[in-house]
Amino acid sequence: MAKMSYTLPPPGLGGMMLDKNKIPLILHSSSRTSSSSLSFISMSISTLLPLVLYLSLLTSTLAAPTAFTPKDSFFIACGSNNKIGTPDGKSYQSDQDAHGFLSAEDKYLVSDPNAIVPSKIYSSARVFLKDATYTFTLQDSGWHWVRLHFLPIKTDIFKLETASFNVYTNEVTLLHSFSTTNLTMKEYLIHVKSQRFSIKFEPQKSSAAFINAIEVSTAPDTLIGDSGQSLSPVGEFNGLNQNSLETMYRVNVGGNLVTADNDTLGRTWVQDGQYLNNKAMAKNVNVQTSVIKYPQGVTPYIAPQTVYATAAEMADSNTMVQSFNVSWDFTVEKSYSYLVRLHFCDIVSTSLNDLYFNVYINGKTAISSLDLSSITGKLATPNYQDIVVDSSLVQDKVSVQIGPAKVDSGSKNAILNGVEVFKMNNTVSSLDGEFGPDGKAAFDGKHKKTVAAVGFAMMFGAFVGLGAMVIKWHKRPQDWQRRNSFSSWLLPLHAGDSTVFGKSNYGSHKSSIFTTGGLGRRFTFDEIKDATKNFEASGVIGVGGFGNVYIGTLDATQVAVKRGNPQSEQGINEFMTEIQMLSKLRHKHLVSLIGYCDENNEMILVYEYMSNGPLRDHLYGKNMPPLSWKQRLEISIGAARGLHYLHTGSAQGIIHRDVKTTNILLDENFVSKMADFGLSKDGPGQQADHVSTAVKGSFGYLDPEYFRKQQLTDKSDVYSFGVVLLEVLCARPAINPALPREQVNLAEWAMNWKRKDMLEKILDPVLVGSINPESMKKFSEAAEKCLAEYGSDRPTMGDVLWNLEYALQLQEASAQGKLDDATTNPNLNPNPTATTVTPVVTDTTLETRPSAIIPEQTRAMDERSGTALLAQFSNLSGR
């Protein structure tokens, strides 16, 4: 169903005669007269009837789609004298019953009772020789379906095959100079702003307009969100609900045709075969629909279970390494942007975190190393991704490709369950041509004025800048020729203390630093003071480089409030980064940002409250009950999932840059979440392999390669996470200057023991006797790989996650084996020692502020050691 345009050929088209017992249906790539056929389906009713009965019995055993009850529901069979019912449960009003919606000078009702049509709604029509408007009073604004049905039936009034006309709504131009010789259905999603909604038909000069049936009905508000992912420029795209959409394609990948009566919203999903580039590269897979379980936030309205229960995966290439892409091509019109919705559901894996794959659109990476289980937490769980393809990337098609990610672990496979392609209106609110609903072209009227105003402003700015340079030239210092730089005195390139506030970080200017939405709730300073009891000292639950963290209560909910310290080395940049990062990130293992306050030059962030605080407090220094080995594994796995999402959840990826145990927080159930994104940076994307940036981070966790080259990659986070794993295992700080020289740096000290295959010697004493040796070995191997000297030798966070989950499985299997033994033989000790070790006990007492290593010690160290690097970190602003 290319471009969602059904087409029925008129008699004699292509020299083909119509048999009354056959229903030919051509699916076109366009509704224009010049459209070419994509496929032809023709089957006799005698052949079709048994198949229909069989499918009816089959579908009756499947879970019935959840029905949606629209607030607004208008279905009109234009020109018909009778009501018409359809198999998908719709009831179309007769023309007479719907006459109150129409304002027209013409009263031409035509019908062809002998026409061979797939539905009775196409056997009649309204014809307009002058402008005509249907107006509907809606109960609510928001997303609405608009479906228009056309078939140029025979009439003495006008030869409808040659009719040419425009169709507008209040919001957007739907059709311009439209004509068709075949049956065509156009489907739109309009975000209606007013409760009075109109559809206007405007015949071209000396021509006519016609319509067979109209549908206007409410769509679920959650069907299309306000944001998606932009392919170019890479980043978040906001404002989807400010656009109108035309459905171009809706494809059930790897599955059969899904008809309107089997869809939750009356949609039709076609098979993907006609769009698949090379059928030999794809293999269809399916499961029972009962296996599909929707997660919170995804409903059957997004797509029915039937779509998620089928998929296309990579076919077996009979090679050692599967390395190819499966591609689908969709013909589209240039000069428009497109919303591409991709549907995923992992129905091929047998375990979590085993499937990693890339998604490309028009040759650009849309999603890198997608791990569905890290997003959904389960298999056979639906997920969808909305990607906006800018018009600059569109020539004549939208191409979707999937292929295996370059990771060391997991299956070399990729899947796709469904694709929807929507055309987005252009700058003049048109979905067809360069004329908006007001009849003005792209650069008419106010658009011309806007261009002229911008041009004038640029010209004025250039003159002002040139004048300033001339004045400065006349006031140049006498010794300007001896200055190092001409621009150093002529051009004001350095802004000094200026910031986004317009003055220094804590000047008197009080305007908000943000002017756009989507950044969480903006609290007033009075609200924050009330929530924290005026920043009561007893309410401080944490202290960091940015400032103090207070516990507070907002709307009867406990929250964590982080207030910026004016004396801190961190300021407005970290504040803005934290807000911008967390406002576009949502994951079970990332701390959620509730809102912020920038009133009175304050820099305050409000987060969800994590009642069990940072991981470090449970490992050492706070005299808290020790964590079991299983708890430590689960906490490490949660943090790894959060980091893996950061690195792969968007095309560009995000690098945390400050991974440490104080930035891993625990909720009341000891679920771990990554926190503190003030130093985070967008990843390099596909155009580069690193981000060049000044070195920032925390002592003991900093990637030595990043320090040496000032080239940041996601492998820098991997190194830091390796240090975290050692803290979890050994329960001591990453850096402790109070210890003997060889023990100061945890990473260096632990790896020395690991190379001797004696890491159990420095194991946290409370774990002795309870940890399975194989589990510890797998865990320590993961840490060792993370700490490789060169980033290229380190694993991805997806690989680390896989190893940690394996370590947990080994521990659980060992515990279950002991339980079974104890049940079988009650005389056995229920808590046998898993391994007998003699831990090397070190002084893990923490000072409030660890002192730096003294110069004499530093000079005595080997130049390449981790402790030697520590001495060079004194200029870093770690938190």
C-alpha positions in Angstrom: 0.0 0.0 0.0 2.5 2.5 -1.2 1.8 6.0 0.1 -1.4 4.5 1.5 -3.1 5.0 -1.9 -5.4 2.2 -3.0 -6.1 2.3 -6.7 -8.7 0.5 -8.7 -8.2 0.7 -12.5 -11.0 1.9 -14.7 -12.3 -0.5 -17.4 -9.9 -1.0 -20.2 -6.9 0.3 -18.4 -3.8 -1.4 -19.8 -5.9 -3.4 -22.2 -7.3 -5.4 -19.2 -10.9 -6.5 -19.0 -12.6 -6.7 -15.6 -14.2 -10.0 -14.6 -17.2 -9.5 -12.3 -15.9 -12.4 -10.2 -12.5 -10.8 -9.6 -11.5 -7.7 -7.6 -8.3 -6.2 -9.1 -6.4 -4.0 -6.7 -3.4 -2.0 -7.8 -1.1 -0.4 -5.2 0.5 2.7 -6.5 3.5 4.7 -5.4 1.6 7.9 -6.0 -2.0 9.1 -6.4 -1.1 11.1 -9.6 -2.3 10.1 -13.0 1.3 9.3 -14.0 1.6 6.7 -11.2 3.2 3.4 -12.0 1.8 0.1 -10.5 3.9 -1.6 -7.8 1.9 -4.8 -7.5 -1.3 -6.5 -8.7 -3.5 -8.7 -6.7 -6.2 -10.6 -8.4 -8.0 -13.6 -7.1 -11.5 -15.1 -7.8 -14.1 -15.0 -5.1 -14.4 -18.8 -5.3 -10.7 -19.1 -4.4 -10.8 -16.3 -1.8 -13.8 -17.6 0.2 -12.1 -20.6 1.8 -9.1 -18.5 2.6 -11.2 -15.9 4.3 -13.0 -18.5 6.4 -9.6 -20.0 7.4 -8.2 -16.7 8.4 -11.3 -15.8 10.3 -10.9 -19.0 12.4 -7.2 -18.3 12.9 -7.6 -14.7 14.0 -10.3 -15.6 16.4 -7.7 -17.5 18.4 -5.5 -14.5 18.7 -5.7 -11.8 21.3 -8.4 -9.3 20.2 -7.0 -5.8 19.5 -7.8 -3.3 22.2 -10.5 -1.0 20.8 -10.1 2.7 20.9 -13.2 4.9 21.4 -12.7 8.3 19.7 -14.3 11.4 21.2 -14.9 12.6 17.7 -16.1 10.3 15.0 -17.5 11.6 11.6 -17.9 9.2 8.7 -19.7 10.4 5.6 -20.6 8.5 2.4 -20.7 11.5 0.1 -23.4 11.3 -2.5 -25.0 8.2 -1.0 -28.7 8.0 -0.2 -28.1 5.3 2.4 -26.0 4.6 5.4 -23.1 2.2 4.7 -21.4 -0.2 7.1 -18.0 -1.7 6.5 -16.3 -4.9 7.8 -14.0 -2.9 10.1 -17.1 -1.6 12.1 -17.4 1.9 10.6 -20.8 3.3 9.8 -20.9 6.0 7.2 -23.7 8.6 7.3 -25.7 9.2 4.1 -25.3 12.4 2.3 -28.7 13.6 3.5 -27.9 12.9 7.2 -24.6 14.8 6.9 -25.9 17.8 4.9 -25.5 20.0 8.0 -21.7 19.7 7.8 -21.5 21.0 4.2 -21.6 24.5 2.9 -21.7 24.5 -0.9 -23.5 26.2 -3.8 -23.5 22.9 -5.8 -25.8 20.0 -5.1 -24.4 17.4 -7.4 -24.8 13.9 -6.0 -23.7 11.1 -8.4 -23.6 7.4 -8.1 -22.8 4.3 -10.2 -24.6 1.3 -8.7 -23.0 -1.0 -11.3 -19.4 0.0 -10.4 -17.2 -2.9 -9.3 -15.7 -1.5 -6.1 -14.1 -3.0 -3.0 -16.6 -1.0 -0.8 -19.9 0.7 -1.3 -18.5 4.0 -0.2 -16.9 4.3 -3.6 -20.1 3.8 -5.6 -21.3 7.4 -5.0 -19.7 10.9 -4.8 -20.3 14.6 -4.3 -19.1 16.8 -7.2 -18.3 20.5 -6.7 -17.9 23.0 -9.6 -17.4 25.8 -7.0 -15.7 26.0 -3.6 -17.3 23.8 -0.9 -16.5 23.3 2.8 -17.3 20.6 5.3 -17.1 21.9 8.9 -17.1 19.7 12.0 -17.4 20.8 15.6 -15.0 18.7 17.6 -15.2 17.8 21.3 -11.5 18.2 21.7 -8.4 19.5 19.9 -5.2 17.4 19.4 -4.4 14.6 17.0 -7.1 13.6 14.5 -7.3 11.1 11.6 -8.5 12.5 8.3 -9.1 10.0 5.6 -10.3 11.0 2.1 -11.6 8.5 -0.4 -11.6 9.1 -4.1 -12.8 7.1 -7.2 -13.7 9.0 -10.4 -17.0 7.2 -11.2 -18.9 7.9 -14.3 -21.1 11.0 -14.3 -22.8 13.2 -16.8 -21.9 16.3 -14.8 -18.1 16.2 -15.3 -15.5 13.7 -16.5 -14.0 13.1 -13.0 -10.9 11.4 -14.4 -9.8 14.9 -15.6 -10.9 16.8 -12.4 -8.2 18.9 -10.8 -8.6 20.5 -7.4 -7.1 21.6 -4.1 -8.0 20.4 -0.6 -7.3 22.5 2.5 -8.0 22.3 6.2 -7.7 25.1 8.8 -4.1 24.0 9.4 -2.6 22.7 6.3 -2.8 22.1 2.5 -3.6 18.5 2.0 -3.8 18.3 -1.9 -2.9 20.8 -4.6 -3.8 20.4 -8.3 -4.8 16.8 -7.4 -6.3 14.4 -9.9 -6.6 10.7 -10.1 -7.9 8.0 -12.5 -8.0 5.3 -9.9 -9.3 4.5 -6.5 -7.2 6.4 -4.0 -7.3 6.8 -0.2 -5.3 9.5 1.5 -4.7 9.3 5.2 -3.5 12.2 7.4 -2.7 12.9 11.0 -3.6 16.5 11.8 -2.8 18.1 15.2 -6.0 20.2 15.3 -5.6 23.5 17.2 -9.3 24.5 17.2 -12.5 22.7 18.0 -14.0 24.0 14.7 -12.4 22.0 11.9 -13.0 22.5 8.2 -12.1 20.7 5.0 -12.3 22.8 1.9 -12.6 21.6 -1.7 -11.5 24.1 -4.3 -11.8 23.2 -8.0 -9.1 24.5 -10.4 -10.2 26.9 -13.1 -12.7 25.3 -15.5 -12.5 22.0 -13.6 -14.3 20.2 -10.7 -13.7 18.6 -7.4 -15.2 15.4 -6.0 -15.1 13.3 -2.9 -16.5 9.8 -2.3 -16.1 9.5 1.5 -14.7 11.5 4.4 -13.5 10.3 7.8 -12.6 12.6 10.7 -11.9 10.9 14.0 -9.9 11.4 17.2 -6.5 9.7 17.4 -4.9 8.8 20.8 -2.8 11.7 22.2 0.0 9.3 22.8 0.2 8.1 19.2 2.7 10.8 18.2 4.8 12.4 20.8 6.2 15.9 20.7 9.8 14.8 20.2 11.9 12.4 18.1 15.4 12.0 17.0 16.8 14.1 14.2 19.0 12.4 11.7 20.7 15.6 10.5 21.7 17.6 12.4 22.1 14.8 15.0 20.1 15.5 18.1 16.6 15.7 19.5 13.8 17.0 17.3 11.1 18.9 19.2 7.8 20.1 18.0 6.3 17.1 16.2 2.8 18.1 17.3 3.3 21.4 15.5 3.4 19.4 12.2 0.7 17.7 10.1 1.5 14.3 8.8 0.5 12.3 5.7 0.9 8.5 5.9 3.0 7.3 3.1 3.8 3.8 4.1 2.8 1.4 6.8 4.5 -1.9 6.6 4.4 -5.1 8.6 7.9 -6.4 8.2 8.3 -10.1 8.0 4.5 -10.7 8.3 1.3 -10.8 6.5 -1.2 -8.1 5.5 -2.9 -6.7 8.6 -6.4 -5.4 7.6 -8.2 -2.5 9.3 -10.5 -4.7 11.2 -7.5 -6.4 12.8 -5.8 -3.2 13.8 -6.4 -1.3 17.0 -7.0 2.0 15.1 -8.4 0.8 11.8 -5.1 1.0 10.0 -3.8 -1.3 7.3 -0.3 -2.8 7.4 1.0 -4.2 4.1 3.7 -6.8 3.6 7.3 -5.7 3.1 8.2 -7.9 0.1 7.8 -5.2 -2.5 10.1 -2.8 -0.7 12.8 -5.3 0.3 16.0 -4.8 -1.8 17.3 -8.3 -1.7 14.9 -11.0 -0.4 17.7 -13.5 -0.1 19.3 -11.4 2.7 16.2 -11.5 5.0 14.4 -14.3 6.8 11.0 -14.0 8.2 10.4 -15.0 11.9 7.3 -15.1 14.0 6.0 -16.0 17.4 2.5 -16.3 19.0 0.9 -12.9 19.6 0.3 -14.0 23.2 4.1 -13.8 23.8 4.1 -10.1 23.1 3.9 -8.0 26.3 3.7 -4.2 26.1 5.8 -2.2 28.5 4.7 0.9 30.3 4.5 3.8 27.8 3.8 1.6 24.8 0.3 0.5 24.0 -1.3 -1.6 21.2 -2.4 1.8 19.7 1.2 2.2 18.6 1.0 -1.0 16.7 -0.9 -4.3 17.2 0.6 -7.5 18.6 0.4 -8.9 15.1 3.1 -6.5 13.9 5.4 -7.1 16.9 5.0 -10.9 16.7 6.6 -11.0 13.2 9.9 -9.7 12.0 12.6 -9.9 9.4 16.1 -10.9 10.6 19.3 -11.4 8.7 19.4 -14.6 6.6 22.2 -17.1 7.1 25.0 -16.2 4.7 26.9 -19.4 5.4 30.0 -17.5 6.3 32.1 -17.3 9.4 31.0 -13.7 10.1 27.7 -12.2 9.1 28.5 -8.8 7.7 25.8 -7.3 5.5 22.8 -5.0 5.7 19.2 -5.8 5.0 17.6 -2.9 3.1 14.1 -1.6 2.4 13.5 1.3 0.0 10.5 3.6 0.0 9.9 6.0 -2.9 9.1 9.5 -1.6 8.8 13.1 -2.9 11.7 15.5 -2.6 11.6 18.8 -0.7 9.9 17.3 2.3 11.0 16.0 5.7 9.8 12.6 6.8 9.0 11.1 10.1 10.2 7.4 10.1 8.8 5.3 12.9 10.7 2.0 13.3 9.1 -0.8 15.3 11.3 -3.3 17.2 10.5 -6.4 19.3 13.2 -8.9 20.1 11.5 -12.2 19.3 14.7 -14.0 18.1 17.0 -13.9 21.2 17.0 -16.5 23.9 18.7 -14.3 26.5 19.1 -10.6 27.3 21.9 -8.4 25.9 22.6 -10.9 23.1 21.4 -8.8 20.1 23.3 -5.6 19.1 22.7 -4.0 15.7 22.9 -0.8 13.8 20.1 1.1 12.0 20.8 3.3 9.0 18.5 5.7 7.2 19.6 7.0 3.8 23.2 6.0 4.5 23.4 7.7 7.9 23.6 6.0 11.2 20.2 6.5 12.9 20.8 4.1 15.9 24.2 2.6 16.9 24.6 -0.7 18.7 20.9 -0.9 19.5 20.4 -3.3 22.5 16.6 -3.7 22.9 16.8 -5.6 26.1 18.8 -2.8 27.8 15.8 -0.5 27.0 12.9 -2.8 27.7 14.6 -5.1 30.2 12.8 -8.1 28.7 12.5 -10.1 25.5 9.5 -10.0 23.2 8.7 -6.4 24.4 7.7 -3.8 21.9 9.8 -0.7 21.3 9.6 2.0 18.7 11.9 4.8 17.6 10.8 8.0 15.9 13.5 9.5 13.5 13.1 12.7 11.6 14.8 12.7 8.2 15.4 16.3 7.0 14.5 17.2 3.4 18.2 17.8 2.7 18.8 14.1 3.0 16.0 13.1 0.7 16.4 12.6 -3.0 13.7 10.2 -4.2 13.5 7.6 -1.5 13.8 6.8 2.2 16.1 3.8 2.6 16.1 1.8 5.9 18.9 -0.6 6.6 19.7 -2.9 9.5 23.0 -4.7 10.1 25.1 -6.2 13.0 27.0 -4.0 15.3 30.7 -4.3 15.7 30.8 -5.8 19.1 32.8 -8.7 20.4 29.9 -10.5 22.1 26.3 -11.4 21.1 24.7 -12.7 18.0 25.6 -11.3 14.6 22.0 -10.5 13.7 19.6 -7.6 13.2 15.8 -7.4 13.2 13.0 -5.1 12.1 9.3 -5.6 12.9 7.6 -2.7 11.2 8.1 0.6 9.4 5.9 3.7 9.1 6.8 6.7 6.9 5.0 10.0 7.3 5.5 13.1 5.2 5.8 16.3 7.3 4.3 19.6 6.1 6.8 22.1 4.7 7.4 25.7 5.9 4.1 27.0 4.4 2.0 24.3 6.1 1.6 22.3 3.0 1.7 18.5 2.4 1.4 18.9 -1.4 3.2 21.7 -3.2 4.5 25.1 -2.2 1.1 26.8 -1.5 -0.2 27.0 2.1 -3.9 26.9 3.2 -4.0 30.7 2.8 -3.0 30.3 -0.9 0.4 32.0 -0.5 3.6 30.4 -1.8 6.7 29.7 0.2 8.1 33.2 -0.2 5.0 35.3 -0.5 3.7 37.8 2.0 5.1 37.5 5.5 7.8 35.1 4.4 9.2 37.7 2.0 9.0 40.2 4.7 10.9 37.8 7.1 13.6 37.2 4.5 13.9 41.0 3.9 14.0 41.7 7.6 16.7 39.1 8.2 18.7 40.5 5.3 18.4 44.1 6.5 19.4 43.0 10.0 22.5 41.2 8.7 23.5 44.2 6.6 23.0 46.6 9.5 25.1 44.4 11.7 27.8 44.3 9.1 27.9 48.1 8.9 28.0 48.4 12.7 30.8 45.9 13.0 32.8 47.6 10.2 32.2 51.0 11.9 33.5 49.6 15.2 36.6 48.3 13.6 37.2 51.7 11.9 36.8 53.5 15.2 39.1 51.1 16.9 41.7 51.4 14.1 41.8 55.2 14.7 42.3 54.5 18.4 44.9 51.8 17.9 47.9 51.9 20.3 51.1 53.4 19.0 53.0 50.1 19.5 50.4 48.0 17.7 53.0 46.8 15.2 54.9 45.3 18.0 51.9 43.4 19.4 51.8 39.7 19.0 48.4 39.6 17.4 46.5 42.1 15.3 43.2 40.7 16.4 44.1 40.8 20.1 43.3 44.5 20.2 41.2 45.1 17.1 38.6 42.4 17.5 36.7 41.6 20.8 37.1 37.9 20.4 37.3 37.1 24.1 34.2 37.8 26.1 35.8 37.7 29.5 33.3 37.3 32.2 30.2 37.4 30.0 27.9 34.4 30.3 24.4 33.5 29.2 23.1 35.7 31.9 24.6 38.7 30.1 27.0 39.3 33.0 29.2 37.2 35.2 27.9 34.0 36.7 26.5 35.7 39.7 25.9 39.3 38.4 22.7 41.3 38.9 21.0 40.3 35.6 18.0 38.1 36.5 16.6 36.9 33.2 16.2 33.1 32.7 19.0 31.4 30.8 16.5 29.1 29.0 13.9 30.2 26.5 12.8 26.8 25.2 10.6 24.2 26.6 11.3 20.5 27.2 13.8 21.1 29.9 11.7 19.8 32.9 9.7 21.9 35.3 11.0 25.4 36.1 10.6 26.0 39.8 10.6 29.4 41.5 13.2 30.1 44.2 10.4 30.3 46.8 9.2 26.8 45.9 12.7 25.5 46.4 13.2 27.3 49.7 9.9 25.9 51.0 10.8 22.4 49.8 14.2 22.5 51.6 13.1 24.5 54.7 15.2 27.4 53.5 18.2 25.1 52.8 18.3 23.8 56.4 21.8 22.6 57.3 20.4 19.4 58.7 18.9 18.6 55.3 22.2 18.2 53.6 22.6 14.7 52.3 25.6 15.2 50.1 28.4 17.5 49.1 30.0 17.7 45.7 32.1 19.9 43.5 29.0 21.7 42.2 27.5 22.3 45.6 25.5 20.9 48.4 22.6 18.4 47.9 19.6 18.8 50.2 16.6 16.5 50.8 13.3 18.3 50.1 9.6 17.7 49.6 7.7 19.0 46.6 4.1 18.1 46.0 4.3 15.5 48.8 7.2 13.8 47.1 10.7 13.6 48.4 13.3 15.0 46.1 17.0 15.7 46.0 17.9 19.4 45.5 21.4 20.3 44.3 22.3 23.9 44.8 25.2 25.5 42.9 28.0 27.0 45.0 29.2 30.4 43.7 32.7 29.5 44.8 32.8 26.2 43.0 35.0 25.7 39.9 31.9 24.3 38.2 29.3 26.8 37.1 26.9 27.6 34.4 28.3 25.2 31.8 27.9 22.2 34.0 24.5 23.4 35.1 23.2 23.8 31.5 24.8 20.5 30.4 23.1 18.6 33.2 19.7 20.0 32.3 20.1 19.5 28.6 21.4 16.0 28.9 18.9 14.7 31.4 15.9 16.4 29.7 16.4 14.2 26.7 17.4 11.0 28.6 14.9 8.6 30.2 16.1 5.2 31.4 15.5 2.9 34.3 19.1 3.2 35.3 19.6 6.9 34.9 18.6 9.4 37.7 15.6 11.4 36.5 15.7 15.2 36.4 12.4 16.7 37.7 13.2 20.3 37.1 15.5 23.3 37.8 15.5 26.8 39.1 17.6 29.7 37.7 15.8 32.5 39.4 17.9 35.2 41.1 21.0 33.8 39.4 20.6 30.5 41.3 21.7 27.3 39.7 19.5 24.6 41.3 18.7 21.1 40.0 15.9 18.9 41.3 16.1 15.1 41.0 14.3 12.1 42.1 15.3 11.1 45.6 17.6 8.1 45.8 17.1 7.0 49.4 20.1 4.7 49.7 22.5 7.3 48.5 25.8 6.7 46.6 27.3 3.2 46.1 30.5 4.2 47.7 28.8 4.7 51.1 27.9 1.1 51.1 31.4 -0.1 50.2 33.5 1.8 52.7 33.8 4.9 54.9 30.2 5.0 56.3 30.1 1.9 58.5 26.9 0.7 56.7 25.8 -2.9 56.5 27.9 -4.6 53.8 26.5 -5.5 50.5 26.3 -9.2 49.5 28.2 -10.3 46.4 24.9 -10.8 44.5 23.8 -7.2 45.4 27.1 -5.9 44.2 26.7 -7.7 40.9 23.2 -6.4 40.4 24.2 -2.9 41.2 27.1 -3.1 38.8 24.8 -4.5 36.1 22.4 -1.7 36.6 25.1 1.0 36.3 26.4 -0.8 33.2 23.0 -0.7 31.6 22.7 3.0 32.2 26.1 3.7 30.6 25.3 1.4 27.7 22.2 3.4 27.1 24.1 6.6 27.2 26.6 5.4 24.6 24.1 3.8 22.2 20.7 5.4 22.9 21.2 8.0 20.2 23.0 8.2 16.9 25.7 10.4 18.4 25.9 8.8 21.8 26.8 10.6 25.1 30.0 10.2 27.1 29.4 10.6 30.9 33.1 11.6 31.6 32.7 11.3 35.4 31.9 7.6 36.2 32.7 6.8 39.8 31.0 5.2 42.8 29.7 8.5 44.2 27.9 9.0 40.9 26.1 5.7 41.1 23.1 6.1 43.3 20.8 3.5 44.9 17.1 3.7 45.4 15.1 2.1 48.2 15.3 -1.3 46.4 19.1 -0.9 45.8 18.4 -0.4 42.1 21.4 1.5 40.7 21.2 4.6 38.6 23.9 6.8 37.0 23.9 10.4 38.1 25.7 13.7 37.7 25.9 14.6 34.0 27.5 18.0 34.4 30.7 17.0 32.6 29.0 14.9 30.0 29.7 15.4 26.3 28.0 14.4 23.1 29.9 11.6 21.4 31.8 12.0 18.1 29.0 10.3 16.0 30.0 8.5 12.8 32.1 11.3 11.3 35.0 10.9 13.9 36.3 8.4 16.4 36.8 10.9 19.3 36.0 14.3 20.7 38.9 16.7 21.3 38.3 18.4 24.6 40.1 19.6 27.7 40.7 16.9 30.3 38.1 16.7 33.1 37.2 13.9 35.5 38.1 12.6 38.9 41.3 11.3 40.3 41.8 7.6 40.1 39.1 7.1 37.5 40.5 9.1 34.6 41.4 7.3 31.4 45.3 7.6 31.0 44.9 7.7 27.2 42.4 10.5 27.4 44.7 12.4 29.7 47.7 12.0 27.4 45.9 12.8 24.1 43.0 14.9 25.2 40.8 12.8 23.0 37.6 11.7 24.6 35.7 8.5 23.5 33.1 6.2 25.1 36.0 3.9 26.0 37.1 6.6 28.6 33.9 5.8 30.5 34.7 2.1 30.1 38.1 2.6 31.8 36.4 4.5 34.7 33.9 1.8 35.1 36.7 -0.7 35.4 37.9 1.2 38.4 34.4 1.1 39.8 34.3 -2.7 39.5 37.5 -2.9 41.4 36.1 -0.8 44.2 33.1 -3.1 44.3 35.4 -6.1 44.6 37.9 -4.7 47.1 35.8 -2.1 49.0 38.5 0.6 49.0 38.9 4.0 47.3 40.3 4.4 43.8 43.0 6.6 45.3 44.2 6.6 48.9 47.4 8.6 49.4 47.6 7.4 53.0 48.6 3.9 51.9 52.0 2.6 51.0 53.2 3.9 47.6 52.4 0.7 45.7 48.8 0.6 47.1 47.9 4.2 46.4 46.3 3.6 43.0 43.7 0.9 43.2 43.7 0.1 39.5 47.5 -0.4 39.4 47.6 -2.3 42.6 44.7 -4.7 41.8 46.1 -5.4 38.3 49.4 -6.4 39.8 47.6 -9.0 41.9 45.5 -10.0 38.9 48.6 -10.7 36.8 49.8 -13.0 39.6 46.4 -14.7 39.5 46.0 -13.8 43.2 43.3 -11.2 43.1 41.4 -12.9 45.9 44.2 -11.7 48.2 42.8 -8.2 48.1 39.1 -9.2 48.1 36.8 -7.4 50.5 37.1 -9.5 53.7 33.3 -9.6 54.2 32.9 -11.5 50.9 35.3 -14.3 51.8 33.5 -17.6 51.9 30.4 -16.3 50.0 31.7 -15.6 46.6 31.8 -18.2 43.8 35.4 -18.4 42.4 34.2 -18.6 38.8 31.9 -15.6 39.3 34.7 -13.6 40.7 37.0 -14.7 37.9 34.5 -13.5 35.2 34.0 -10.3 37.1 37.7 -9.5 37.5 38.3 -10.4 33.8 35.7 -7.8 32.9 37.5 -5.2 35.1 40.8 -6.1 33.6 39.6 -5.6 30.0 38.1 -2.2 30.9 41.5 -1.1 32.2 43.4 -1.9 29.0 46.0 0.8 28.2 44.5 1.7 24.8 40.9 2.4 24.3 40.8 0.3 21.1 41.6 -2.7 23.3 38.8 -2.1 25.7 35.3 -3.7 25.3 32.1 -1.7 24.8 29.7 -1.3 27.7 27.5 -3.8 26.0 30.3 -6.4 26.2 31.0 -5.5 29.8 27.3 -5.9 30.6 27.2 -9.3 29.1 30.2 -10.5 31.2 28.6 -9.1 34.4 25.3 -10.8 33.8 27.2 -14.0 33.2 29.1 -13.5 36.5 25.7 -13.1 38.2 24.4 -16.3 36.6 27.4 -18.2 37.9 26.9 -16.9 41.4 23.2 -17.7 41.4 23.8 -21.2 40.0 26.4 -21.8 42.7 24.0 -20.6 45.4 21.2 -22.8 44.0 23.6 -25.8 43.9 24.4 -25.3 47.6 20.7 -25.1 48.4 20.0 -28.3 46.6 22.9 -30.0 48.3 21.7 -28.8 51.7 18.2 -30.1 50.9 19.5 -33.5 49.8 21.9 -33.9 52.7 20.9 -32.0 55.9 24.2 -32.8 57.5 26.0 -30.6 55.1 27.0 -27.2 56.2 24.4 -24.9 54.6 27.1 -22.2 54.1 30.2 -24.0 52.9 33.2 -21.9 52.1 33.3 -21.2 48.3 37.0 -20.4 48.4 39.5 -20.1 51.1 41.4 -16.9 50.8 43.7 -14.8 53.0 42.9 -11.2 52.1 45.5 -8.6 52.2 44.0 -6.2 54.7 44.8 -2.5 54.0 43.9 0.6 55.8 40.8 1.9 54.0 40.2 4.8 56.4 39.1 7.8 54.4 40.0 11.3 55.2 37.5 14.0 54.4 39.8 15.4 51.8 42.6 13.1 50.7 45.9 14.9 50.5 47.9 15.0 47.4 51.0 12.7 47.0 54.1 14.5 48.2 56.6 15.5 45.5 59.4 13.3 46.9 57.2 10.2 46.6 56.1 11.2 43.1 59.6 11.5 41.8 60.5 8.1 43.1 57.7 6.4 41.2 58.0 4.8 37.8 57.0 7.4 35.1 54.3 5.2 33.5 52.6 4.2 36.7 49.1 5.2 37.6 50.3 7.0 40.7 52.7 8.9 38.5 49.8 10.1 36.4 48.0 11.1 39.6 50.6 13.7 40.3 49.9 15.3 37.0 46.2 15.5 37.7 46.6 18.3 40.2 45.3 20.9 37.7 42.1 19.0 37.0 38.7 20.0 38.3 37.3 16.7 39.4 34.2 16.4 41.5 
